Amino acid sequence: MTIAATGAVAFLAVTAAHDAAGQTHVAPDPGYRAPRTVDGQPDISGIWTNDTLTPLERPARLGDQEFYTEEAAAAIESRSREMRERDNAPGSTRTTSAGNLDRGYNWFWSDPRETVVYTRRTSMIADPPTGRVPTRPEAEARAEWLVANRTDSHENMSPYSRCITRGVPGSMIPNTYNTGNHIFQTPGYVVILYEMVREPRIIPLDDRPFVDSKIAQWMGDARGRWEGETLVVETRNFTEKGWITPNQNSGRMHGVPVSPDLRLVERFTRVAENILDWEVRVEDPNVYTQPWTLELPLKRDMSYDLYEYACHEGNRAVTGILGGARHAERQRAVNP
């Protein structure tokens, strides 16, 4: 079931819910039709942000609850607003005018995650119904090992920490900042420029075959086609060096590896002037017990500024982290 369909089910007769700040969750009009490009395709171009308060996986405390109530969604957004105000308030012994000093990044540096998704889903994972990714135990063990041993070698660190890539679908999964995604359309191609790591993804729309399966790539090999109002993108040929989502805020999915058998099918559907529904179906029998689906509405914001992501911190930090770990080992050897 698509995001728009689940949104209609979740909202039923309720078409708008207002939180305490006056923001609105609007269910898209089922009759909406996107404007057209010069070659007659649905226009999905523009800057689309992916910031949201909705977690990747459903919190265990929610059990089988697939959707928040209107009141619960408003309460989550209100708590987040209060936290931002508190963490940015000057005058405390633990704050400066830039914000809370107890945080790695205060809210000044973060993109404003203000709302849950308009469907009020309790997780980005829409299938299976548990709201959890069906990882194989061996994949979870590998992820835990990589995280626990990341200071042993640069090869154990995430490709994101090493300033290489966030991969697919990781590049679209929200982080706390640099949440912009600029989509360009030209006849025969769609290009997505991800703000984080500043990585362009070029998607041809013709009938060309996939590259040879021996050619493995960090971002895979993508082919797109239009099915009515929806851009469908299939991606194969991934390198096994990647992680499915290297974001540290992705919880237990941080470090879950990619195998050469990974196959993604994405669907981009503009369902309102400022809403682009993104859905990705993930298949990798080496890593998951069954395919799973992630749904995330993107928000159009042409006033959003995409900044260059030079990733100097990662380039410099890797040598520092490894050097610090070797120093600690030497100290332990001298003083066991």
C-alpha positions as CSV (number, residue, x, y, z in Angstrom):
1,M,0.0,0.0,0.0
2,T,1.4,3.4,-0.9
3,I,2.0,6.3,1.5
4,A,-1.0,8.2,0.1
5,A,-3.3,5.2,0.6
6,T,-2.1,4.5,4.1
7,G,-2.5,8.2,4.9
8,A,-6.1,8.1,3.7
9,V,-6.8,5.1,5.9
10,A,-5.1,6.7,8.9
11,F,-6.9,10.0,8.5
12,L,-10.3,8.7,7.4
13,A,-12.6,11.6,7.7
14,V,-10.0,13.8,9.4
15,T,-8.3,15.9,6.7
16,A,-6.3,18.2,9.0
17,A,-4.9,18.0,12.5
18,H,-3.6,21.1,14.2
19,D,-0.9,21.0,16.9
20,A,-0.4,23.6,19.6
21,A,1.9,25.7,17.4
22,G,-0.8,25.9,14.7
23,Q,1.1,23.6,12.3
24,T,-1.1,21.4,10.1
25,H,-0.9,17.8,9.0
26,V,-2.8,17.7,5.7
27,A,-3.8,14.5,4.0
28,P,-3.1,14.9,0.3
29,D,-6.0,15.4,-2.1
30,P,-6.5,12.1,-3.9
31,G,-7.3,13.9,-7.1
32,Y,-4.0,15.9,-7.1
33,R,-2.1,15.8,-10.4
34,A,1.5,17.0,-10.5
35,P,2.5,19.8,-13.0
36,R,4.3,18.6,-16.1
37,T,7.8,19.1,-17.3
38,V,8.6,20.2,-20.9
39,D,8.6,16.5,-22.0
40,G,5.2,15.8,-20.4
41,Q,6.4,13.9,-17.3
42,P,5.2,14.6,-13.7
43,D,7.3,17.4,-12.3
44,I,9.1,16.2,-9.1
45,S,12.0,18.7,-9.4
46,G,12.9,21.1,-6.6
47,I,14.4,20.9,-3.1
48,W,12.9,18.3,-0.9
49,T,13.8,17.9,2.8
50,N,13.5,14.7,4.7
51,D,13.5,15.9,8.3
52,T,10.9,14.3,10.6
53,L,10.3,13.3,14.1
54,T,9.2,9.9,12.9
55,P,11.8,7.2,13.8
56,L,13.2,4.7,11.3
57,E,11.9,1.8,13.3
58,R,8.9,1.7,15.7
59,P,9.8,2.1,19.3
60,A,9.3,-1.2,21.2
61,R,7.1,0.4,23.7
62,L,4.4,1.0,21.0
63,G,4.0,-2.7,20.3
64,D,1.8,-3.2,17.3
65,Q,0.6,0.4,17.1
66,E,1.0,1.4,13.4
67,F,-0.3,5.0,13.7
68,Y,-0.2,7.8,16.3
69,T,-3.5,9.3,17.3
70,E,-3.9,13.0,16.5
71,E,-3.4,13.8,20.2
72,A,-0.2,11.7,20.5
73,A,1.3,13.3,17.3
74,A,0.6,16.7,18.7
75,A,2.2,15.8,22.1
76,I,5.4,14.5,20.3
77,E,5.7,17.7,18.3
78,S,5.0,19.8,21.4
79,R,7.7,18.0,23.4
80,S,10.2,18.5,20.6
81,R,9.5,22.2,20.4
82,E,10.0,22.5,24.1
83,M,13.3,20.7,23.9
84,R,14.5,22.9,21.1
85,E,13.6,26.0,23.1
86,R,15.3,24.7,26.3
87,D,18.5,23.5,24.5
88,N,18.9,26.9,22.8
89,A,18.0,29.1,25.8
90,P,21.0,31.3,26.8
91,G,21.9,32.0,30.4
92,S,22.3,28.6,32.0
93,T,25.7,27.5,33.4
94,R,25.6,24.7,30.8
95,T,24.6,26.8,27.8
96,T,25.9,29.6,25.6
97,S,24.1,31.8,23.2
98,A,24.5,29.0,20.7
99,G,22.8,26.4,22.8
100,N,23.3,23.4,25.2
101,L,26.9,22.4,25.8
102,D,26.0,18.9,26.9
103,R,25.2,18.0,23.3
104,G,27.6,17.0,20.5
105,Y,25.6,19.3,18.2
106,N,23.2,21.8,19.7
107,W,20.0,22.7,17.8
108,F,21.7,25.7,16.1
109,W,23.4,23.2,13.8
110,S,20.4,20.9,13.3
111,D,17.6,21.1,10.8
112,P,14.2,21.7,12.5
113,R,12.5,18.4,12.9
114,E,9.1,19.7,13.8
115,T,6.5,17.2,12.8
116,V,5.9,13.5,12.4
117,V,5.0,12.3,8.9
118,Y,1.5,13.3,7.7
119,T,0.2,9.7,7.8
120,R,1.1,9.7,11.5
121,R,2.9,6.4,11.1
122,T,4.9,5.4,14.2
123,S,7.9,4.4,12.1
124,M,9.3,4.9,8.6
125,I,9.1,1.1,8.2
126,A,5.7,0.4,6.7
127,D,6.2,-3.3,6.0
128,P,6.4,-5.7,7.8
129,P,3.6,-4.5,10.1
130,T,5.9,-4.8,13.1
131,G,7.6,-1.5,12.0
132,R,10.9,-3.3,12.4
133,V,13.5,-4.3,9.8
134,P,13.6,-8.2,9.5
135,T,17.3,-8.5,9.8
136,R,19.0,-12.0,10.0
137,P,20.8,-12.7,13.3
138,E,24.2,-13.0,11.4
139,A,23.7,-9.5,9.9
140,E,22.9,-8.0,13.3
141,A,26.0,-9.8,14.8
142,R,28.1,-8.3,12.0
143,A,26.8,-4.8,12.6
144,E,27.5,-5.1,16.3
145,W,31.0,-6.3,15.6
146,L,31.7,-3.5,13.2
147,V,30.6,-0.9,15.7
148,A,32.4,-2.5,18.6
149,N,35.7,-2.8,16.6
150,R,35.5,0.4,14.6
151,T,38.8,1.7,16.1
152,D,40.7,-1.4,15.0
153,S,40.9,-0.3,11.4
154,H,39.5,2.3,9.0
155,E,37.8,-0.6,7.1
156,N,35.5,-1.2,10.2
157,M,34.3,2.4,10.1
158,S,31.2,3.3,8.2
159,P,31.7,4.7,4.6
160,Y,29.9,7.8,5.9
161,S,32.4,8.4,8.7
162,R,35.1,7.9,6.0
163,C,33.5,10.6,3.8
164,I,32.9,8.1,1.0
165,T,29.1,7.8,0.8
166,R,25.9,7.2,2.7
167,G,24.8,4.8,-0.1
168,V,21.2,4.0,-1.1
169,P,18.8,4.1,0.6
170,G,20.9,5.6,3.3
171,S,21.4,8.9,1.5
172,M,17.7,9.6,1.8
173,I,17.2,8.5,5.3
174,P,17.2,11.5,7.6
175,N,20.1,12.7,9.6
176,T,19.9,15.6,12.1
177,Y,21.3,18.1,9.6
178,N,21.9,18.6,5.9
179,T,18.4,17.2,5.1
180,G,18.1,18.7,1.7
181,N,17.7,16.7,-1.5
182,H,17.7,18.6,-4.9
183,I,16.0,16.8,-7.7
184,F,16.7,17.8,-11.3
185,Q,14.8,16.6,-14.4
186,T,15.9,16.7,-18.0
187,P,14.5,14.7,-20.9
188,G,15.8,11.1,-20.3
189,Y,17.2,11.6,-16.8
190,V,16.5,12.4,-13.2
191,V,19.3,13.5,-11.0
192,I,19.2,13.6,-7.2
193,L,21.8,15.7,-5.4
194,Y,22.0,14.7,-1.8
195,E,23.2,17.5,0.5
196,M,24.9,15.1,2.9
197,V,28.2,14.1,1.4
198,R,27.2,16.2,-1.7
199,E,26.7,13.1,-3.8
200,P,24.8,13.2,-7.1
201,R,22.8,10.2,-8.3
202,I,22.1,10.0,-12.0
203,I,19.1,7.9,-13.0
204,P,18.6,7.2,-16.8
205,L,15.0,6.8,-17.9
206,D,15.7,4.9,-21.2
207,D,15.7,1.2,-21.8
208,R,19.4,0.7,-21.5
209,P,20.4,-2.6,-19.7
210,F,22.0,-2.7,-16.3
211,V,25.8,-2.7,-16.3
212,D,27.5,-6.1,-16.0
213,S,26.9,-7.7,-12.6
214,K,30.7,-7.8,-12.0
215,I,30.7,-4.0,-11.7
216,A,29.8,-3.3,-8.1
217,Q,29.2,0.3,-7.0
218,W,28.7,2.1,-3.7
219,M,25.4,3.6,-4.9
220,G,24.5,0.7,-7.2
221,D,23.3,1.0,-10.8
222,A,19.9,2.7,-11.2
223,R,17.3,2.6,-14.0
224,G,14.1,4.6,-13.9
225,R,10.8,4.6,-15.6
226,W,7.5,6.4,-15.3
227,E,4.4,4.5,-14.3
228,G,1.6,7.2,-14.5
229,E,2.3,9.7,-11.8
230,T,5.1,7.7,-10.2
231,L,8.8,7.5,-11.0
232,V,9.9,3.9,-10.4
233,V,13.6,3.4,-9.9
234,E,15.3,0.0,-9.7
235,T,18.8,-0.3,-8.4
236,R,21.2,-3.2,-8.5
237,N,25.0,-4.0,-8.5
238,F,25.9,-2.9,-5.0
239,T,29.3,-3.4,-3.5
240,E,29.4,-5.5,-0.3
241,K,31.6,-2.8,1.3
242,G,28.5,-0.6,2.0
243,W,26.1,-0.3,4.9
244,I,22.4,-0.1,4.4
245,T,22.2,3.1,6.5
246,P,25.4,4.5,8.1
247,N,23.5,7.1,10.1
248,Q,24.2,6.9,13.8
249,N,20.6,7.9,14.6
250,S,19.3,4.8,12.7
251,G,19.6,2.7,15.9
252,R,20.3,-1.0,15.6
253,M,20.4,-0.6,11.8
254,H,23.7,1.3,12.1
255,G,26.3,-1.0,10.6
256,V,24.0,-3.6,9.0
257,P,26.0,-4.6,5.9
258,V,25.0,-4.7,2.2
259,S,25.5,-7.8,0.1
260,P,25.9,-8.0,-3.7
261,D,22.4,-9.3,-3.9
262,L,20.8,-6.1,-2.7
263,R,18.0,-4.9,-4.9
264,L,16.0,-1.7,-4.4
265,V,12.8,-0.6,-6.0
266,E,11.9,3.1,-5.2
267,R,8.7,5.0,-6.0
268,F,8.6,8.8,-6.1
269,T,5.0,10.2,-6.3
270,R,4.2,13.9,-6.0
271,V,0.9,13.8,-4.1
272,A,0.6,17.5,-3.3
273,E,2.3,20.8,-4.2
274,N,4.7,20.4,-1.3
275,I,4.7,16.6,-0.7
276,L,6.7,14.0,-2.5
277,D,6.0,10.5,-1.3
278,W,9.2,8.3,-1.3
279,E,8.9,4.6,-0.9
280,V,11.6,2.0,-1.1
281,R,11.3,-1.8,-1.2
282,V,14.5,-3.5,0.0
283,E,15.3,-7.1,-1.0
284,D,18.5,-8.8,0.2
285,P,18.1,-12.5,1.2
286,N,21.6,-12.6,2.6
287,V,20.8,-9.9,5.1
288,Y,17.0,-10.0,5.7
289,T,14.5,-12.8,6.3
290,Q,12.0,-11.1,4.0
291,P,11.8,-7.9,1.9
292,W,10.8,-4.7,3.7
293,T,9.4,-1.3,2.8
294,L,10.3,2.1,4.0
295,E,7.9,5.1,3.4
296,L,8.9,8.7,3.9
297,P,7.1,11.8,2.6
298,L,9.6,14.6,1.5
299,K,8.7,18.2,1.9
300,R,9.3,20.8,-0.8
301,D,11.1,23.9,0.4
302,M,12.6,26.1,-2.3
303,S,13.9,28.5,0.4
304,Y,16.1,25.8,1.8
305,D,19.9,26.4,1.2
306,L,21.9,23.3,0.2
307,Y,25.5,23.8,1.5
308,E,28.6,22.1,0.3
309,Y,29.4,19.1,2.5
310,A,33.2,18.9,2.4
311,C,33.4,16.3,5.2
312,H,36.7,17.6,6.5
313,E,35.9,16.3,10.0
314,G,35.8,12.7,8.9
315,N,38.9,13.0,6.8
316,R,40.8,14.4,9.8
317,A,39.1,12.4,12.5
318,V,39.9,8.9,11.1
319,T,43.6,9.3,11.7
320,G,43.0,10.8,15.1
321,I,40.6,8.0,16.1
322,L,43.0,5.2,15.0
323,G,46.0,7.0,16.4
324,G,44.2,7.4,19.8
325,A,43.2,3.8,19.9
326,R,46.8,2.7,19.2
327,H,48.1,5.0,21.9
328,A,45.6,3.5,24.4
329,E,46.7,0.0,23.4
330,R,50.4,0.9,24.1
331,Q,49.4,2.4,27.4
332,R,47.6,-0.7,28.5
333,A,50.6,-2.8,27.4
334,V,52.9,-0.7,29.6
335,N,50.4,-0.5,32.5
336,P,48.3,-3.7,32.3
